[in-house]
Amino acid sequence: MITGRQRVNSVLRHKEIDTVPKYDSFWNSTIKRWYKEGLRKDKPASDIFEYDMEIIYADTSPQYPRLIIEENEEYIVERLMWGEVVKNHKDYSTTPQLISYPIKNKKDWDYLKEKLVVNESRLDNINTLFNLNASIPNKSWTSNLEEYRSKHKKGIFLCFMAHIGVGLVQHYLGSPRYLEMMATEPKLLMDMFLTQAKFVIEVFEFFAEKGLNFFDAVFFANDMGYRNNLLFSPTMYKEQIFPADKQICNYFHGIGLPVILHSDGDIRKLIPFLIEAGFDCIQPLEVKAGMNVIELKKQYGDHLSFMGGIDVRAMADSDTNKIEQEIKNKFEIAKKGGGYIYCSDHSIPENVSFSQYNRVIELVDKYGKY
């Protein structure tokens, strides 16, 4: 029987195997809706939908203590582990409103940098850092290690994940501030990029020393685009972010691991630089931002693999023919010669019903066969 690890490894090396691998993610509110519509609570959704890969979020934050500042029946205001203060709905169903940030000047950065140290608590923080709901308790390292060792034995393709680049420093500075600094204080910003890249490697090595040494790939989040364009120029990427990206890709390629990049928005103008930096696969290919997997496959399929590009708006449409045509037409081109992993073009929102998503998985299995 072919495992998820074999399946994903094959397509990342541009080889066809039995079927297109699959992976997805959801809003918390989506899962809550699905529980009411028949989703089982005794198994993770990833097991129910038989995903081939799983992402393990590493704690590479400065570990500010999480603090509830204000709370009422509808909203909660809290400081997160990155140091930013956010306002969110109590059910954590939407993107939070960012209120304040920990870095205002170089002195703040020097203080925060001292907090980027490897310690035992980072082991227990796996997969809790990016879940904004602070009420969900952390598992112990022993429990985490046992869980992921079991998944590894089952053949699940496991990814180490962290934030890098501007996807990281926006937690420290906020988007308006880091965009300003790209023009006014590029050296300080580059120090942040390079420092965090080095720290990500240190945390990865620490995990390996403690027994979590069976990752199949690394998966980095760095949102660099919005719906209509890049957030900054390609030149700024090459001069300021590329050196850290190149460093981190070189390290992980040196130990035999492929590197997947998550970046929302329209990043088409960056793709030649991302290939040069060493990224092997890009995700999620937001359709509404112009990221068309068919066009990307034709233009860059010899150099990159792709993950995503299936429009969540079509998933939610009452006309089921729309999602079928979306998957059929894109799979026909994207899966040729390997190099493609199914994923939605954004986390599944709560306007997609459980029955609609089950239909999506049926179509992925149908049209994903080689």
C-alpha positions as CSV (number, residue, x, y, z in Angstrom):
1,M,0.0,0.0,0.0
2,I,1.3,3.4,-1.0
3,T,1.7,5.8,2.0
4,G,1.2,9.5,2.2
5,R,4.9,10.0,2.6
6,Q,5.6,8.1,-0.6
7,R,2.9,10.0,-2.4
8,V,4.0,13.5,-1.4
9,N,7.7,12.6,-1.9
10,S,7.0,11.4,-5.4
11,V,5.0,14.5,-6.5
12,L,7.6,16.9,-5.0
13,R,10.2,15.1,-7.2
14,H,7.9,15.6,-10.2
15,K,6.9,11.9,-10.5
16,E,3.5,10.5,-11.0
17,I,2.3,7.8,-8.5
18,D,-1.2,6.5,-7.8
19,T,-3.1,9.7,-7.1
20,V,-2.7,13.4,-6.2
21,P,-1.8,13.8,-2.5
22,K,-4.2,15.8,-0.4
23,Y,-4.1,18.2,2.5
24,D,-6.2,21.1,3.8
25,S,-6.9,23.4,6.7
26,F,-10.0,24.9,8.3
27,W,-11.3,27.8,10.4
28,N,-12.2,26.8,13.9
29,S,-15.7,28.0,13.2
30,T,-15.9,25.7,10.2
31,I,-15.2,22.6,12.3
32,K,-17.8,23.8,14.9
33,R,-20.4,24.0,12.1
34,W,-19.4,20.6,10.8
35,Y,-19.8,19.0,14.2
36,K,-23.5,20.0,14.0
37,E,-23.7,18.5,10.5
38,G,-22.2,15.1,11.2
39,L,-18.4,15.4,11.5
40,R,-17.2,12.9,14.0
41,K,-15.6,14.3,17.2
42,D,-13.6,11.2,18.1
43,K,-11.1,11.6,15.2
44,P,-9.2,14.6,13.7
45,A,-10.6,15.9,10.4
46,S,-7.2,15.1,8.8
47,D,-7.8,11.4,9.6
48,I,-11.4,11.4,8.4
49,F,-10.5,12.9,5.1
50,E,-7.3,10.8,4.8
51,Y,-4.9,13.6,4.2
52,D,-1.4,12.5,3.2
53,M,0.5,15.2,5.1
54,E,0.4,17.0,8.4
55,I,2.0,20.2,9.6
56,I,3.6,20.5,13.0
57,Y,3.8,24.1,14.1
58,A,7.0,25.0,16.0
59,D,7.2,27.7,18.7
60,T,9.8,30.1,17.3
61,S,8.3,33.1,19.1
62,P,9.9,35.4,21.8
63,Q,7.4,33.7,24.2
64,Y,5.7,36.7,25.7
65,P,3.3,35.3,28.4
66,R,-0.2,35.2,26.9
67,L,-2.3,37.8,28.7
68,I,-6.1,38.5,28.6
69,I,-6.4,42.3,28.7
70,E,-10.2,42.7,28.2
71,E,-13.0,40.3,27.7
72,N,-16.8,40.5,27.2
73,E,-19.5,38.2,25.9
74,E,-18.5,38.9,22.2
75,Y,-14.9,39.9,22.1
76,I,-11.5,39.1,23.8
77,V,-8.4,41.3,23.8
78,E,-5.2,39.6,24.6
79,R,-1.4,39.7,24.2
80,L,-0.1,36.7,22.2
81,M,3.2,34.9,22.4
82,W,4.7,37.1,19.6
83,G,4.0,40.2,21.8
84,E,1.3,41.8,19.7
85,V,-2.1,42.7,21.2
86,V,-5.1,41.5,19.3
87,K,-8.9,41.7,19.5
88,N,-10.9,38.7,18.4
89,H,-14.3,37.2,18.5
90,K,-14.7,34.9,21.5
91,D,-15.1,31.9,19.1
92,Y,-11.9,32.9,17.2
93,S,-13.8,32.6,14.0
94,T,-12.2,35.5,12.1
95,T,-8.9,37.2,11.4
96,P,-8.0,39.2,14.6
97,Q,-7.8,43.0,14.7
98,L,-4.2,43.9,15.5
99,I,-4.0,46.7,18.2
100,S,-0.3,47.1,19.2
101,Y,3.1,45.6,18.6
102,P,6.2,44.9,20.7
103,I,8.8,46.6,18.5
104,K,8.8,50.4,18.2
105,N,12.5,51.0,17.7
106,K,15.9,49.2,17.7
107,K,16.1,49.1,21.5
108,D,12.8,47.0,21.5
109,W,14.3,44.7,18.9
110,D,17.5,44.2,20.9
111,Y,15.3,43.3,23.9
112,L,13.1,40.9,21.9
113,K,16.1,39.3,20.3
114,E,17.4,38.2,23.7
115,K,14.2,36.2,24.1
116,L,14.8,34.1,21.1
117,V,16.5,31.2,22.9
118,V,16.0,27.5,22.8
119,N,14.4,26.0,25.9
120,E,12.3,23.0,27.0
121,S,9.0,24.9,26.9
122,R,9.2,25.1,23.2
123,L,8.7,21.4,23.1
124,D,5.3,21.6,24.9
125,N,4.2,24.5,22.7
126,I,4.0,22.4,19.5
127,N,0.8,23.1,17.5
128,T,-0.6,25.6,20.1
129,L,1.2,28.8,19.0
130,F,-0.9,29.6,16.0
131,N,-4.1,28.5,17.6
132,L,-5.3,31.8,19.0
133,N,-7.6,30.2,21.4
134,A,-5.6,30.3,24.6
135,S,-8.2,28.1,26.4
136,I,-6.9,25.0,24.5
137,P,-4.3,23.4,26.8
138,N,-0.8,22.4,25.6
139,K,0.1,18.8,25.3
140,S,3.2,17.5,27.0
141,W,6.3,16.9,24.9
142,T,6.1,13.2,25.7
143,S,2.5,13.1,24.4
144,N,3.5,15.2,21.3
145,L,6.4,13.0,20.5
146,E,4.4,9.8,20.9
147,E,1.6,11.2,18.6
148,Y,3.9,12.2,15.8
149,R,6.0,9.0,16.0
150,S,2.8,7.1,15.5
151,K,1.9,9.2,12.5
152,H,5.3,8.7,11.1
153,K,5.0,5.0,11.4
154,K,1.6,5.2,9.6
155,G,3.4,6.9,6.7
156,I,2.0,10.4,7.1
157,F,4.3,13.0,5.4
158,L,5.3,15.3,8.3
159,C,6.3,19.0,7.9
160,F,8.1,21.2,10.4
161,M,6.5,24.7,10.1
162,A,7.4,28.2,11.2
163,H,7.0,31.8,10.2
164,I,9.8,33.6,8.4
165,G,10.4,36.9,6.6
166,V,7.7,39.6,6.6
167,G,5.1,36.9,7.6
168,L,7.0,36.9,10.9
169,V,8.0,40.5,11.5
170,Q,4.4,41.7,11.0
171,H,3.8,40.2,14.4
172,Y,6.5,42.4,15.8
173,L,5.9,45.6,13.8
174,G,2.6,45.5,12.0
175,S,2.4,45.7,8.3
176,P,2.4,49.5,7.9
177,R,5.6,49.8,10.0
178,Y,7.6,47.0,8.3
179,L,6.7,48.3,4.9
180,E,7.9,51.8,5.9
181,M,11.1,50.2,7.3
182,M,11.8,48.5,4.0
183,A,12.5,52.0,2.6
184,T,13.9,53.7,5.7
185,E,15.6,51.1,7.9
186,P,16.4,48.1,5.6
187,K,19.5,47.0,7.6
188,L,17.5,46.7,10.9
189,L,14.8,44.7,9.1
190,M,17.3,42.4,7.5
191,D,18.8,41.7,10.9
192,M,15.3,40.5,12.0
193,F,15.0,38.3,8.9
194,L,18.4,36.7,9.3
195,T,18.1,36.4,13.1
196,Q,14.8,34.6,12.9
197,A,16.1,32.3,10.0
198,K,19.0,31.3,12.2
199,F,16.7,30.7,15.2
200,V,14.3,28.5,13.2
201,I,17.2,26.3,12.3
202,E,18.2,26.1,16.0
203,V,14.7,25.1,17.1
204,F,14.6,22.5,14.3
205,E,17.9,21.0,15.5
206,F,16.7,21.1,19.2
207,F,13.6,19.1,18.2
208,A,15.8,16.5,16.5
209,E,18.0,16.2,19.6
210,K,14.9,15.6,21.7
211,G,13.7,12.8,19.4
212,L,11.5,14.5,16.8
213,N,13.9,13.8,14.0
214,F,11.7,12.3,11.4
215,F,10.4,15.3,9.5
216,D,9.9,14.8,5.7
217,A,9.9,18.5,4.7
218,V,9.8,22.1,6.1
219,F,6.9,24.4,5.5
220,F,7.4,28.2,6.0
221,A,4.8,30.9,6.1
222,N,5.6,34.3,4.7
223,D,2.7,36.3,3.3
224,M,4.1,38.7,0.7
225,G,1.1,39.6,-1.5
226,Y,-2.5,40.8,-1.3
227,R,-5.3,40.4,-3.8
228,N,-4.0,42.8,-6.5
229,N,-0.2,42.7,-6.2
230,L,2.9,42.2,-4.1
231,L,3.1,44.1,-0.8
232,F,6.5,45.5,-1.9
233,S,8.7,45.4,-5.0
234,P,10.6,42.4,-6.3
235,T,13.8,44.4,-5.8
236,M,13.1,44.8,-2.1
237,Y,12.5,41.1,-1.8
238,K,15.8,40.3,-3.6
239,E,17.8,42.8,-1.5
240,Q,16.3,42.4,1.9
241,I,14.4,39.0,2.3
242,F,16.2,36.8,-0.3
243,P,19.4,36.4,1.8
244,A,17.6,34.9,4.7
245,D,15.4,32.7,2.5
246,K,18.5,31.4,0.6
247,Q,20.2,30.7,3.9
248,I,17.3,28.7,5.2
249,C,16.7,26.8,2.0
250,N,20.4,25.9,1.7
251,Y,20.4,24.5,5.2
252,F,17.4,22.3,4.8
253,H,18.4,21.1,1.3
254,G,21.8,20.2,2.9
255,I,20.0,17.7,5.2
256,G,17.8,16.4,2.4
257,L,14.5,18.1,3.1
258,P,12.3,19.9,0.5
259,V,11.1,23.4,1.4
260,I,7.5,24.5,0.9
261,L,6.5,28.2,1.0
262,H,3.1,29.5,2.1
263,S,2.4,33.0,0.8
264,D,-1.1,34.4,0.4
265,G,-1.9,36.9,-2.3
266,D,-0.5,37.6,-5.8
267,I,3.2,36.7,-5.7
268,R,3.7,35.9,-9.4
269,K,6.4,38.5,-9.8
270,L,8.5,36.9,-7.1
271,I,8.4,33.4,-8.4
272,P,11.8,33.6,-10.3
273,F,13.4,34.8,-7.1
274,L,11.7,32.1,-5.0
275,I,13.1,29.4,-7.4
276,E,16.5,31.0,-7.1
277,A,16.3,31.0,-3.3
278,G,15.6,27.3,-3.3
279,F,11.9,26.9,-2.6
280,D,10.6,23.6,-3.9
281,C,6.8,24.2,-3.7
282,I,4.5,27.1,-3.2
283,Q,1.0,27.2,-1.5
284,P,-1.9,28.1,-1.4
285,L,-2.3,29.8,-4.8
286,E,-5.2,32.2,-4.1
287,V,-7.5,32.2,-7.0
288,K,-9.0,35.6,-6.3
289,A,-5.5,37.0,-6.3
290,G,-4.8,35.7,-9.8
291,M,-2.8,32.7,-8.9
292,N,-3.9,30.3,-11.5
293,V,-2.4,26.8,-11.1
294,I,-2.8,25.9,-14.7
295,E,-0.8,29.0,-15.9
296,L,1.8,28.5,-13.1
297,K,2.3,24.9,-14.0
298,K,2.8,25.6,-17.6
299,Q,5.3,28.4,-16.9
300,Y,7.2,27.1,-13.9
301,G,6.3,23.4,-13.6
302,D,9.9,22.3,-14.5
303,H,11.2,24.1,-11.5
304,L,8.5,24.2,-8.8
305,S,5.7,22.0,-7.4
306,F,2.4,23.6,-6.5
307,M,0.0,23.0,-3.7
308,G,-3.5,24.5,-3.6
309,G,-5.3,26.6,-6.1
310,I,-8.8,25.2,-5.7
311,D,-11.2,28.0,-5.2
312,V,-13.1,27.9,-1.8
313,R,-15.8,30.1,-3.4
314,A,-16.7,27.3,-5.8
315,M,-16.8,24.9,-2.8
316,A,-19.5,27.0,-1.2
317,D,-21.6,27.5,-4.3
318,S,-24.9,25.8,-4.4
319,D,-24.3,24.7,-8.0
320,T,-22.2,21.6,-7.5
321,N,-21.1,21.6,-11.1
322,K,-18.9,24.6,-10.4
323,I,-16.6,22.8,-7.9
324,E,-16.5,19.7,-10.2
325,Q,-15.3,21.7,-13.1
326,E,-12.9,23.6,-10.9
327,I,-11.2,20.4,-9.8
328,K,-11.5,18.5,-13.1
329,N,-10.0,21.3,-15.2
330,K,-7.2,22.2,-12.9
331,F,-6.2,18.6,-12.0
332,E,-6.0,17.7,-15.7
333,I,-3.0,20.1,-16.1
334,A,-1.6,20.4,-12.6
335,K,-1.2,16.7,-11.9
336,K,0.7,15.9,-15.1
337,G,4.2,14.7,-14.4
338,G,3.7,15.0,-10.6
339,G,4.4,18.3,-9.0
340,Y,0.9,19.0,-7.5
341,I,-0.7,18.5,-4.1
342,Y,-4.4,19.2,-3.6
343,C,-5.3,22.0,-1.1
344,S,-7.9,24.7,-1.1
345,D,-6.7,28.2,-2.1
346,H,-7.3,29.3,1.5
347,S,-8.4,27.7,4.7
348,I,-11.9,26.3,4.4
349,P,-14.4,29.0,5.6
350,E,-17.6,28.3,7.6
351,N,-19.8,28.9,4.5
352,V,-18.7,25.6,3.2
353,S,-21.0,22.9,4.6
354,F,-19.9,19.5,5.7
355,S,-21.7,17.8,2.8
356,Q,-20.2,20.3,0.3
357,Y,-16.7,19.5,1.6
358,N,-17.3,15.8,1.5
359,R,-18.2,16.3,-2.2
360,V,-14.9,18.1,-2.7
361,I,-12.9,15.2,-1.3
362,E,-14.9,12.8,-3.5
363,L,-14.0,14.8,-6.6
364,V,-10.3,15.1,-5.5
365,D,-10.2,11.3,-5.3
366,K,-12.0,10.9,-8.6
367,Y,-10.0,13.3,-10.7
368,G,-6.7,12.9,-8.8
369,K,-6.1,9.3,-10.1
370,Y,-3.2,8.8,-12.5
